[in-house]
Amino acid sequence: MRVDKWLSAVNVVKRRTIATDMLKSGVVFINDIKAKASKDVKIGDKITIEYLKGAKSYEVLQIPTTKTIPKSKKEEYVKDF
């Protein structure tokens, strides 16, 4: 699954367009390498987003099979650092 799609599907960001804009701005890293929107996410990848107030890191636990997941099941797909 593409990283922009994954970020919106697991409710890290609200909309896919926001995720795409973040990737274009160069603030999203996968395994400490700057990511493009088309980069595929794999289980075990570490995704870091550098916000103005500091960086947040996430670990990919599962790849969702649907467009979005319920917010109550977010912990099954992503782990915050």
Residue pairs with C-beta under 8 A, 6 or more apart in sequence:
1 9
1 40
1 41
1 63
1 64
2 37
2 38
2 39
2 40
2 41
3 19
3 23
3 28
3 30
3 35
3 36
3 37
3 39
3 40
3 41
3 47
4 16
4 19
4 20
4 23
4 37
5 16
5 19
6 41
6 60
6 63
6 64
7 13
7 16
7 19
7 22
7 28
7 47
8 14
8 15
8 16
8 18
8 19
8 68
9 64
9 66
9 67
9 68
9 69
9 77
10 64
10 69
10 74
10 77
10 78
11 68
11 69
11 71
11 74
12 19
12 47
12 49
12 58
12 78
13 19
13 22
19 28
19 37
20 37
22 28
22 49
23 35
23 36
23 37
24 37
26 34
27 49
27 50
27 51
28 34
28 35
28 47
28 48
28 49
28 50
29 35
29 47
29 48
29 49
29 50
30 39
30 41
30 45
30 46
30 47
31 45
31 46
32 46
32 48
35 47
41 47
41 60
41 63
42 60
42 63
43 60
43 61
43 62
43 63
44 59
44 60
45 59
45 60
46 57
46 58
46 59
46 60
46 81
47 57
47 58
47 59
47 60
48 55
48 56
48 57
48 58
49 55
49 56
49 57
49 58
56 80
56 81
57 80
57 81
58 78
58 79
58 80
58 81
59 78
59 79
59 81
60 77
60 78
61 76
61 77
61 78
61 79
62 76
62 77
63 77
64 77
69 76
69 77
